Amino acid sequence: MSLFETTAYAAPAGGAGGDAGLINLLFLGGFVLIFYFLLIRPQNKRRKEHQNLVTSLAKGDEIVTAGGIVGMINKVEEDFIKVQVSENVEMRIQKTAIGATLPKGTIKNLEKD
């Protein structure tokens, strides 16, 4: 017996690896589907809803902006709207900054409190 072992043994022959490529392809397809249904599809749905909101804005609608400003629309322009936030105070805001429309009478209820 020698101090350093110099004999090398070959590994046993492996099975056919043809299914490994198919399995990897299935995993990749699964990840794509997961990303689509969890990330891409909900984001597209939200974007479409916001686009419908922006195009349906009209004079007299009560809105809240992404920054939290509440007001009533006085004039609708191509890319901007004029919003009355209090008596004699109007602001010009980009349409894309609108967060939501409010039910009619919300501003009057806010002023009572």
Biotite code that builds the C-alpha atoms (Angstrom):
import biotite.structure as struc

atoms = struc.array([
    struc.Atom([0.000, 0.000, 0.000], chain_id="A", res_id=1, res_name="MET", atom_name="CA", element="C"),
    struc.Atom([1.388, 3.330, -1.003], chain_id="A", res_id=2, res_name="SER", atom_name="CA", element="C"),
    struc.Atom([1.013, 6.617, 0.767], chain_id="A", res_id=3, res_name="LEU", atom_name="CA", element="C"),
    struc.Atom([-0.584, 8.333, -2.239], chain_id="A", res_id=4, res_name="PHE", atom_name="CA", element="C"),
    struc.Atom([-3.379, 6.542, -4.039], chain_id="A", res_id=5, res_name="GLU", atom_name="CA", element="C"),
    struc.Atom([-2.896, 6.871, -7.788], chain_id="A", res_id=6, res_name="THR", atom_name="CA", element="C"),
    struc.Atom([-5.573, 4.551, -9.056], chain_id="A", res_id=7, res_name="THR", atom_name="CA", element="C"),
    struc.Atom([-8.445, 6.315, -10.772], chain_id="A", res_id=8, res_name="ALA", atom_name="CA", element="C"),
    struc.Atom([-11.825, 4.717, -11.153], chain_id="A", res_id=9, res_name="TYR", atom_name="CA", element="C"),
    struc.Atom([-14.283, 5.678, -13.861], chain_id="A", res_id=10, res_name="ALA", atom_name="CA", element="C"),
    struc.Atom([-17.788, 6.763, -12.915], chain_id="A", res_id=11, res_name="ALA", atom_name="CA", element="C"),
    struc.Atom([-20.584, 4.408, -13.891], chain_id="A", res_id=12, res_name="PRO", atom_name="CA", element="C"),
    struc.Atom([-22.283, 5.208, -17.185], chain_id="A", res_id=13, res_name="ALA", atom_name="CA", element="C"),
    struc.Atom([-25.269, 7.543, -16.745], chain_id="A", res_id=14, res_name="GLY", atom_name="CA", element="C"),
    struc.Atom([-28.678, 7.028, -18.280], chain_id="A", res_id=15, res_name="GLY", atom_name="CA", element="C"),
    struc.Atom([-29.868, 8.757, -21.398], chain_id="A", res_id=16, res_name="ALA", atom_name="CA", element="C"),
    struc.Atom([-30.131, 12.526, -20.722], chain_id="A", res_id=17, res_name="GLY", atom_name="CA", element="C"),
    struc.Atom([-32.684, 13.296, -23.440], chain_id="A", res_id=18, res_name="GLY", atom_name="CA", element="C"),
    struc.Atom([-35.500, 14.099, -20.963], chain_id="A", res_id=19, res_name="ASP", atom_name="CA", element="C"),
    struc.Atom([-33.490, 16.761, -19.110], chain_id="A", res_id=20, res_name="ALA", atom_name="CA", element="C"),
    struc.Atom([-33.875, 19.260, -21.965], chain_id="A", res_id=21, res_name="GLY", atom_name="CA", element="C"),
    struc.Atom([-37.642, 18.717, -22.053], chain_id="A", res_id=22, res_name="LEU", atom_name="CA", element="C"),
    struc.Atom([-37.948, 19.165, -18.298], chain_id="A", res_id=23, res_name="ILE", atom_name="CA", element="C"),
    struc.Atom([-35.942, 22.390, -18.408], chain_id="A", res_id=24, res_name="ASN", atom_name="CA", element="C"),
    struc.Atom([-38.158, 23.656, -21.209], chain_id="A", res_id=25, res_name="LEU", atom_name="CA", element="C"),
    struc.Atom([-41.275, 22.858, -19.166], chain_id="A", res_id=26, res_name="LEU", atom_name="CA", element="C"),
    struc.Atom([-39.869, 24.707, -16.139], chain_id="A", res_id=27, res_name="PHE", atom_name="CA", element="C"),
    struc.Atom([-39.059, 27.731, -18.297], chain_id="A", res_id=28, res_name="LEU", atom_name="CA", element="C"),
    struc.Atom([-42.577, 27.712, -19.748], chain_id="A", res_id=29, res_name="GLY", atom_name="CA", element="C"),
    struc.Atom([-44.026, 27.434, -16.242], chain_id="A", res_id=30, res_name="GLY", atom_name="CA", element="C"),
    struc.Atom([-42.049, 30.449, -15.068], chain_id="A", res_id=31, res_name="PHE", atom_name="CA", element="C"),
    struc.Atom([-43.223, 32.477, -18.061], chain_id="A", res_id=32, res_name="VAL", atom_name="CA", element="C"),
    struc.Atom([-46.854, 31.613, -17.254], chain_id="A", res_id=33, res_name="LEU", atom_name="CA", element="C"),
    struc.Atom([-46.393, 32.505, -13.589], chain_id="A", res_id=34, res_name="ILE", atom_name="CA", element="C"),
    struc.Atom([-44.879, 35.887, -14.480], chain_id="A", res_id=35, res_name="PHE", atom_name="CA", element="C"),
    struc.Atom([-47.663, 36.549, -16.980], chain_id="A", res_id=36, res_name="TYR", atom_name="CA", element="C"),
    struc.Atom([-50.533, 35.794, -14.609], chain_id="A", res_id=37, res_name="PHE", atom_name="CA", element="C"),
    struc.Atom([-48.996, 37.349, -11.483], chain_id="A", res_id=38, res_name="LEU", atom_name="CA", element="C"),
    struc.Atom([-47.256, 40.434, -12.901], chain_id="A", res_id=39, res_name="LEU", atom_name="CA", element="C"),
    struc.Atom([-47.968, 41.337, -16.511], chain_id="A", res_id=40, res_name="ILE", atom_name="CA", element="C"),
    struc.Atom([-51.721, 40.662, -16.767], chain_id="A", res_id=41, res_name="ARG", atom_name="CA", element="C"),
    struc.Atom([-52.762, 42.584, -13.593], chain_id="A", res_id=42, res_name="PRO", atom_name="CA", element="C"),
    struc.Atom([-50.572, 45.554, -14.576], chain_id="A", res_id=43, res_name="GLN", atom_name="CA", element="C"),
    struc.Atom([-52.114, 45.705, -18.056], chain_id="A", res_id=44, res_name="ASN", atom_name="CA", element="C"),
    struc.Atom([-55.587, 45.511, -16.520], chain_id="A", res_id=45, res_name="LYS", atom_name="CA", element="C"),
    struc.Atom([-54.825, 48.401, -14.125], chain_id="A", res_id=46, res_name="ARG", atom_name="CA", element="C"),
    struc.Atom([-53.380, 50.467, -16.974], chain_id="A", res_id=47, res_name="ARG", atom_name="CA", element="C"),
    struc.Atom([-56.473, 49.902, -19.120], chain_id="A", res_id=48, res_name="LYS", atom_name="CA", element="C"),
    struc.Atom([-58.818, 50.850, -16.244], chain_id="A", res_id=49, res_name="GLU", atom_name="CA", element="C"),
    struc.Atom([-56.866, 54.063, -15.608], chain_id="A", res_id=50, res_name="HIS", atom_name="CA", element="C"),
    struc.Atom([-56.924, 54.921, -19.321], chain_id="A", res_id=51, res_name="GLN", atom_name="CA", element="C"),
    struc.Atom([-60.724, 54.474, -19.341], chain_id="A", res_id=52, res_name="ASN", atom_name="CA", element="C"),
    struc.Atom([-60.975, 56.699, -16.256], chain_id="A", res_id=53, res_name="LEU", atom_name="CA", element="C"),
    struc.Atom([-58.899, 59.437, -17.871], chain_id="A", res_id=54, res_name="VAL", atom_name="CA", element="C"),
    struc.Atom([-60.868, 59.410, -21.117], chain_id="A", res_id=55, res_name="THR", atom_name="CA", element="C"),
    struc.Atom([-64.227, 59.518, -19.316], chain_id="A", res_id=56, res_name="SER", atom_name="CA", element="C"),
    struc.Atom([-63.484, 62.672, -17.273], chain_id="A", res_id=57, res_name="LEU", atom_name="CA", element="C"),
    struc.Atom([-66.081, 65.404, -17.711], chain_id="A", res_id=58, res_name="ALA", atom_name="CA", element="C"),
    struc.Atom([-66.928, 68.812, -16.282], chain_id="A", res_id=59, res_name="LYS", atom_name="CA", element="C"),
    struc.Atom([-68.527, 68.515, -12.850], chain_id="A", res_id=60, res_name="GLY", atom_name="CA", element="C"),
    struc.Atom([-66.827, 65.249, -11.882], chain_id="A", res_id=61, res_name="ASP", atom_name="CA", element="C"),
    struc.Atom([-65.324, 65.165, -8.407], chain_id="A", res_id=62, res_name="GLU", atom_name="CA", element="C"),
    struc.Atom([-61.830, 63.702, -8.438], chain_id="A", res_id=63, res_name="ILE", atom_name="CA", element="C"),
    struc.Atom([-58.860, 62.940, -6.225], chain_id="A", res_id=64, res_name="VAL", atom_name="CA", element="C"),
    struc.Atom([-55.334, 63.139, -7.607], chain_id="A", res_id=65, res_name="THR", atom_name="CA", element="C"),
    struc.Atom([-52.459, 60.773, -6.977], chain_id="A", res_id=66, res_name="ALA", atom_name="CA", element="C"),
    struc.Atom([-51.104, 63.405, -4.578], chain_id="A", res_id=67, res_name="GLY", atom_name="CA", element="C"),
    struc.Atom([-54.338, 63.533, -2.582], chain_id="A", res_id=68, res_name="GLY", atom_name="CA", element="C"),
    struc.Atom([-55.821, 66.806, -3.882], chain_id="A", res_id=69, res_name="ILE", atom_name="CA", element="C"),
    struc.Atom([-59.621, 66.711, -3.967], chain_id="A", res_id=70, res_name="VAL", atom_name="CA", element="C"),
    struc.Atom([-61.563, 68.949, -6.318], chain_id="A", res_id=71, res_name="GLY", atom_name="CA", element="C"),
    struc.Atom([-64.216, 69.380, -8.977], chain_id="A", res_id=72, res_name="MET", atom_name="CA", element="C"),
    struc.Atom([-63.408, 69.522, -12.684], chain_id="A", res_id=73, res_name="ILE", atom_name="CA", element="C"),
    struc.Atom([-64.234, 72.893, -14.279], chain_id="A", res_id=74, res_name="ASN", atom_name="CA", element="C"),
    struc.Atom([-62.685, 72.393, -17.707], chain_id="A", res_id=75, res_name="LYS", atom_name="CA", element="C"),
    struc.Atom([-61.318, 69.409, -19.625], chain_id="A", res_id=76, res_name="VAL", atom_name="CA", element="C"),
    struc.Atom([-58.486, 70.091, -22.073], chain_id="A", res_id=77, res_name="GLU", atom_name="CA", element="C"),
    struc.Atom([-56.484, 67.687, -24.218], chain_id="A", res_id=78, res_name="GLU", atom_name="CA", element="C"),
    struc.Atom([-53.795, 66.716, -21.689], chain_id="A", res_id=79, res_name="ASP", atom_name="CA", element="C"),
    struc.Atom([-54.808, 68.795, -18.663], chain_id="A", res_id=80, res_name="PHE", atom_name="CA", element="C"),
    struc.Atom([-57.882, 69.538, -16.606], chain_id="A", res_id=81, res_name="ILE", atom_name="CA", element="C"),
    struc.Atom([-58.769, 72.591, -14.520], chain_id="A", res_id=82, res_name="LYS", atom_name="CA", element="C"),
    struc.Atom([-59.799, 71.583, -11.031], chain_id="A", res_id=83, res_name="VAL", atom_name="CA", element="C"),
    struc.Atom([-61.520, 73.850, -8.531], chain_id="A", res_id=84, res_name="GLN", atom_name="CA", element="C"),
    struc.Atom([-60.107, 72.977, -5.108], chain_id="A", res_id=85, res_name="VAL", atom_name="CA", element="C"),
    struc.Atom([-61.893, 75.731, -3.170], chain_id="A", res_id=86, res_name="SER", atom_name="CA", element="C"),
    struc.Atom([-63.731, 78.964, -3.899], chain_id="A", res_id=87, res_name="GLU", atom_name="CA", element="C"),
    struc.Atom([-61.776, 81.111, -6.388], chain_id="A", res_id=88, res_name="ASN", atom_name="CA", element="C"),
    struc.Atom([-58.895, 78.603, -6.497], chain_id="A", res_id=89, res_name="VAL", atom_name="CA", element="C"),
    struc.Atom([-58.302, 76.593, -9.667], chain_id="A", res_id=90, res_name="GLU", atom_name="CA", element="C"),
    struc.Atom([-55.411, 74.297, -10.471], chain_id="A", res_id=91, res_name="MET", atom_name="CA", element="C"),
    struc.Atom([-54.315, 72.873, -13.808], chain_id="A", res_id=92, res_name="ARG", atom_name="CA", element="C"),
    struc.Atom([-53.479, 69.174, -13.418], chain_id="A", res_id=93, res_name="ILE", atom_name="CA", element="C"),
    struc.Atom([-52.339, 66.543, -15.885], chain_id="A", res_id=94, res_name="GLN", atom_name="CA", element="C"),
    struc.Atom([-55.000, 63.973, -16.672], chain_id="A", res_id=95, res_name="LYS", atom_name="CA", element="C"),
    struc.Atom([-52.622, 61.123, -15.910], chain_id="A", res_id=96, res_name="THR", atom_name="CA", element="C"),
    struc.Atom([-52.276, 62.378, -12.309], chain_id="A", res_id=97, res_name="ALA", atom_name="CA", element="C"),
    struc.Atom([-55.931, 61.607, -11.565], chain_id="A", res_id=98, res_name="ILE", atom_name="CA", element="C"),
    struc.Atom([-56.190, 58.761, -9.082], chain_id="A", res_id=99, res_name="GLY", atom_name="CA", element="C"),
    struc.Atom([-59.957, 58.230, -8.919], chain_id="A", res_id=100, res_name="ALA", atom_name="CA", element="C"),
    struc.Atom([-63.337, 59.829, -9.372], chain_id="A", res_id=101, res_name="THR", atom_name="CA", element="C"),
    struc.Atom([-65.503, 60.387, -6.320], chain_id="A", res_id=102, res_name="LEU", atom_name="CA", element="C"),
    struc.Atom([-69.275, 60.027, -5.959], chain_id="A", res_id=103, res_name="PRO", atom_name="CA", element="C"),
    struc.Atom([-71.263, 63.244, -6.409], chain_id="A", res_id=104, res_name="LYS", atom_name="CA", element="C"),
    struc.Atom([-71.560, 65.255, -3.194], chain_id="A", res_id=105, res_name="GLY", atom_name="CA", element="C"),
    struc.Atom([-68.345, 63.974, -1.635], chain_id="A", res_id=106, res_name="THR", atom_name="CA", element="C"),
    struc.Atom([-66.737, 67.431, -1.525], chain_id="A", res_id=107, res_name="ILE", atom_name="CA", element="C"),
    struc.Atom([-69.774, 68.934, 0.222], chain_id="A", res_id=108, res_name="LYS", atom_name="CA", element="C"),
    struc.Atom([-69.648, 66.170, 2.815], chain_id="A", res_id=109, res_name="ASN", atom_name="CA", element="C"),
    struc.Atom([-65.926, 66.809, 3.346], chain_id="A", res_id=110, res_name="LEU", atom_name="CA", element="C"),
    struc.Atom([-66.551, 70.550, 3.877], chain_id="A", res_id=111, res_name="GLU", atom_name="CA", element="C"),
    struc.Atom([-69.151, 69.863, 6.592], chain_id="A", res_id=112, res_name="LYS", atom_name="CA", element="C"),
    struc.Atom([-66.629, 68.024, 8.769], chain_id="A", res_id=113, res_name="ASP", atom_name="CA", element="C"),
])
